[in-house]
Each structure stands twice: as structure tokens, then as C-alpha cells.
Amino acid sequence: MASGWTDGFGLALVGRDVPGHAVGWARTAERAGFGSVWIVEDYYYPGAFALAGAVAAATERITVGLGVVNPYTRHPALLAMEVAGLIGVAPGRIVLGLGTSNRNWIEGDLRIPFKTPLGALRECVEIVRRLLAGERLGYHGQCFDLDNVQLEWVPAARTVPILLGVKGPKALRLAGEIADGVHGAILASAGHVERIRATAAVTRQRGDELTVVAYVPVAVSHHGETARQAVKPLLARYLGVLHGQSIVRDAGYGPEQTQVFADALQRGALASERVTEAMVETLAVAGTPDQCRTALSRLAEAGLDAPIGIVPGALDMAEQLALIGETLVPFWGQLRCR
């Protein structure tokens, strides 16, 4: 049965409450058969590496993913140092997700120049890989300039899978060229997964298969309506955050359908009541176990290797992990083993 990070069910740890629960939730997910646990580093929330270290030290099998961090607030040399430390704690169980975040946070709030985002990602991937390989590096790129840099301790494995958290066509082509995979953002519908695969394939010249994982709102209940209602605030928020972006259009929702959610966010509110059943169906895995299995089948058919479940905060995490572990984790393993 599939259970590794590349084909197993994953769990996302996100939000202000994560530090007090990360270790317990990760241990519970490991016992429930999850293949991976991912630390989400959203701006001004608790930092990913401290939490990843705690989770890595407290678990034995489950893969720990950074999903995702950026090369602006974390210099590539620092990323290599942090990743090396994590590999030392949990050899073979670390995955690095890289993205560029967004201009408003990096340049607007933090006053860090948001210079050539795709170039920064390309250079960051190369620098991190070469430092983890033990090189003494002189590197002079458009975004990063290093002289005589070498890690004092290099992990024995010397490699770590690197996924790019990207959505646009140019960025997906870059991922196909240089990365081990793509980490899809929340609201990654079957249509978006298909576009990831088709776009990244254009530049894929490496012999290995591109791994595609994605954040997916997940809520399961034997009373299906309870679960479907629980994901609506989460969907409303991200339909507003991602208003007008290609990932939402991939699901069939244009700006005219998502404007109401963007407007609500501007007012500091959520238009949860405007989330339709069709939106729940296409953008989440929610409802009874059978409804969830149907949604997962669509994602698998589209080419998703691993769903990374984001459980709505209104639900009891321990109960959800037990239900997901009982009803969805084995099903996903069966899908991936076909």
C-alpha cells in the first residue's frame, strides 16, 4: 500500500495554534498511516524550520515537508544550513518546498527588493543543491552573490527533494526543468493538476517523474453536510485571496464569480454563504467518506501524487485524523497502487 510522501496522504500544519499541537498532530498522523506532514510558512505566522525540527525529532517514519519557504527572507545559504540540520535529525525524511511568496509581503512590508522571482528560484535551487553536495561555492548570479561559502557539516545523503510552489505557466515550466516536483497551492482542482502536469512536461528533460502534491481542504464526517459546511469558510477566504488567478480559473471560476469573495476580504469578512455546492465539489474533499473518495478519485485521475489535507480549524483535529486515517488514507493508497 502506498504510504510514502510521493504517493501517500499528507497533512498540512498551518495557523497560529500549530506550535502547541504540531508534535501531537504529527505523531497522530504517523500512527494513522499518513505519508507526510507539511509545515506551512505563511507570513507572520510561526516559522517553519523550528516546527519542522520539533516534528522531525518526535516522529520516526513520516516525511516532514517545508511547504513552502522563500529565498528572500531566507538566503539560499541559510536554507542549505537549515535543511542540512533537518536531514541530520531525520535522514531521508525531509522535503524542501520553495516559492517566491508575494511582492506585497516581501517588498511592501519587509522592504526587501522582489527581484526577478523566477530567477531567484532558479539560483536558489542551484545554490542549495551545490552546498548540500559539499561544494565550496563562489556563485555570482543576478539575485545572489556568494564567495567562498561551504557548509561546515554536510549530510551523508547530500540531496533533498526540492519542489517549487508555483502556479503560472513560466514558473511551471521552470519547475519541469529544474525541480523534483511541484507543490500546488490550496484550491488545486483536478483541472489545475492537469495544467501543472501538461505545462511542466514541456521542459522536463530529466529521466525521473515529476512529483505533484497539493494542498486540499479536507473534512470527512458520516454526516456529510457537517463536513461540507466546515470547509466553506476556508474556501471563501482563498477564493478571495486568489481572486482572478489562474489556479481559480482552472477550476472553472472566473473573476466575475470570485469578486464577491475578494470584496468580503477587503471588508475583513468572509462570504462563506456564497460558496456553492459546486465549489465544494471541485475545490475540496469534503462530505461523507464516499463523497470524499469520489473527490479523491478525480484528483488521482488528473495526476495528483499526494493530497496534503488542510483540516478546517472549526473541526476537531484528532477526530479528523482518525477518520481520514480510517476511511481515506487506505483508499488513496489503493488508488496509487493501481
Rosetta blueprint (number, residue, H / E / L):
1 M L
2 A L
3 S L
4 G L
5 W L
6 T L
7 D L
8 G L
9 F L
10 G E
11 L E
12 A E
13 L E
14 V L
15 G L
16 R L
17 D L
18 V H
19 P H
20 G H
21 H H
22 A H
23 V H
24 G H
25 W H
26 A H
27 R H
28 T H
29 A H
30 E H
31 R H
32 A L
33 G L
34 F L
35 G L
36 S E
37 V E
38 W E
39 I E
40 V L
41 E L
42 D L
43 Y L
44 Y L
45 Y L
46 P L
47 G L
48 A H
49 F H
50 A H
51 L H
52 A H
53 G H
54 A H
55 V H
56 A H
57 A H
58 A H
59 T L
60 E L
61 R L
62 I L
63 T E
64 V E
65 G E
66 L E
67 G E
68 V E
69 V E
70 N L
71 P L
72 Y L
73 T L
74 R L
75 H L
76 P H
77 A H
78 L H
79 L H
80 A H
81 M H
82 E H
83 V H
84 A H
85 G H
86 L H
87 I H
88 G H
89 V H
90 A L
91 P L
92 G L
93 R L
94 I E
95 V E
96 L E
97 G E
98 L E
99 G L
100 T L
101 S L
102 N L
103 R H
104 N H
105 W H
106 I H
107 E H
108 G H
109 D H
110 L L
111 R L
112 I L
113 P L
114 F L
115 K L
116 T L
117 P H
118 L H
119 G H
120 A H
121 L H
122 R H
123 E H
124 C H
125 V H
126 E H
127 I H
128 V H
129 R H
130 R H
131 L H
132 L H
133 A L
134 G L
135 E L
136 R L
137 L E
138 G E
139 Y E
140 H E
141 G L
142 Q L
143 C L
144 F L
145 D E
146 L E
147 D E
148 N E
149 V E
150 Q L
151 L L
152 E L
153 W L
154 V L
155 P L
156 A L
157 A L
158 R L
159 T L
160 V L
161 P L
162 I E
163 L E
164 L E
165 G L
166 V L
167 K L
168 G L
169 P H
170 K H
171 A H
172 L H
173 R H
174 L H
175 A H
176 G H
177 E H
178 I H
179 A L
180 D L
181 G E
182 V E
183 H E
184 G E
185 A L
186 I L
187 L L
188 A L
189 S L
190 A H
191 G H
192 H H
193 V H
194 E H
195 R H
196 I H
197 R H
198 A H
199 T H
200 A H
201 A H
202 V L
203 T L
204 R L
205 Q L
206 R L
207 G L
208 D L
209 E L
210 L L
211 T E
212 V E
213 V E
214 A E
215 Y E
216 V E
217 P E
218 V E
219 A E
220 V E
221 S L
222 H L
223 H L
224 G H
225 E H
226 T H
227 A H
228 R H
229 Q H
230 A H
231 V H
232 K H
233 P H
234 L H
235 L H
236 A H
237 R H
238 Y H
239 L H
240 G H
241 V H
242 L L
243 H L
244 G L
245 Q L
246 S H
247 I H
248 V H
249 R H
250 D L
251 A L
252 G L
253 Y L
254 G L
255 P H
256 E H
257 Q H
258 T H
259 Q H
260 V H
261 F H
262 A H
263 D H
264 A H
265 L H
266 Q H
267 R L
268 G L
269 A L
270 L L
271 A L
272 S H
273 E H
274 R H
275 V L
276 T L
277 E H
278 A H
279 M H
280 V H
281 E H
282 T H
283 L H
284 A L
285 V E
286 A E
287 G E
288 T L
289 P H
290 D H
291 Q H
292 C H
293 R H
294 T H
295 A H
296 L H
297 S H
298 R H
299 L H
300 A H
301 E H
302 A H
303 G L
304 L L
305 D L
306 A E
307 P E
308 I E
309 G E
310 I E
311 V L
312 P L
313 G L
314 A L
315 L L
316 D L
317 M H
318 A H
319 E H
320 Q H
321 L H
322 A H
323 L H
324 I H
325 G H
326 E H
327 T H
328 L L
329 V H
330 P H
331 F H
332 W H
333 G H
334 Q H
335 L H
336 R H
337 C H
338 R L
